[in-house]
Amino acid sequence: MKAYIDRDGCISCGLCEEICPEVFRIADDGLAEVIVDEVPEEVEDEAIEAAESCPTSVITVE
C-alpha cells in the first residue's frame, strides 16, 4: 500500500500527522508529506483514516 499527497492543495492542518505519524508529517516548508515508501501493514487503517479525514481530500492511499 502506498500513500500520496497532492501538496498543492495541502492547507497544513496537521490532521494526517496526528492520525498517522508513522506515514505523514509536516515538512520544513509547512506542508504535509509522506515519509515512507510503503505504508506499514500495522498502520494501514490509520493511513486510510488520515486520507478520509483530510479536509481538502488531497491524500490518496492505495
C-alpha positions as CSV (number, residue, x, y, z in Angstrom):
1,M,0.0,0.0,0.0
2,K,1.3,3.5,-0.9
3,A,0.2,6.9,0.2
4,Y,0.4,10.1,-1.9
5,I,-0.3,13.8,-1.1
6,D,-1.2,16.5,-3.6
7,R,0.8,19.1,-1.8
8,D,-0.6,21.9,-3.9
9,G,-3.9,21.5,-2.1
10,C,-2.5,21.0,1.4
11,I,-3.6,23.5,4.0
12,S,-1.1,22.3,6.7
13,C,-3.8,21.4,9.2
14,G,-1.6,18.6,10.6
15,L,-4.5,16.1,10.9
16,C,-2.8,13.4,8.8
17,E,0.3,13.6,11.0
18,E,-1.9,13.5,14.2
19,I,-3.7,10.4,13.0
20,C,-0.8,8.5,11.4
21,P,2.6,9.9,12.3
22,E,4.3,6.7,11.0
23,V,3.3,7.7,7.4
24,F,2.8,11.5,7.4
25,R,4.5,14.6,8.8
26,I,4.5,18.3,8.3
27,A,7.7,19.1,6.4
28,D,10.0,22.1,6.9
29,D,8.1,24.0,4.2
30,G,4.9,23.7,6.3
31,L,3.1,21.2,4.0
32,A,2.3,17.6,4.7
33,E,4.5,14.9,3.2
34,V,4.6,11.1,3.1
35,I,7.7,9.8,4.9
36,V,7.6,6.1,3.9
37,D,7.8,4.3,0.5
38,E,5.3,1.7,1.6
39,V,2.6,2.1,4.3
40,P,3.5,-0.4,7.1
41,E,0.8,-3.1,7.3
42,E,0.2,-2.4,11.0
43,V,-0.8,1.2,10.3
44,E,-2.8,0.8,7.1
45,D,-6.1,1.5,8.8
46,E,-4.7,4.8,10.3
47,A,-3.3,5.8,6.9
48,I,-6.7,5.3,5.3
49,E,-8.4,7.2,8.2
50,A,-6.0,10.1,7.6
51,A,-6.9,10.2,3.9
52,E,-10.6,10.1,4.7
53,S,-10.2,12.8,7.4
54,C,-8.3,15.2,5.2
55,P,-10.4,18.4,4.9
56,T,-9.1,19.1,1.4
57,S,-9.1,15.5,0.2
58,V,-5.5,15.7,-1.1
59,I,-4.4,12.3,0.4
60,T,-4.7,9.1,-1.6
61,V,-3.9,5.7,-0.1
62,E,-3.9,2.7,-2.5
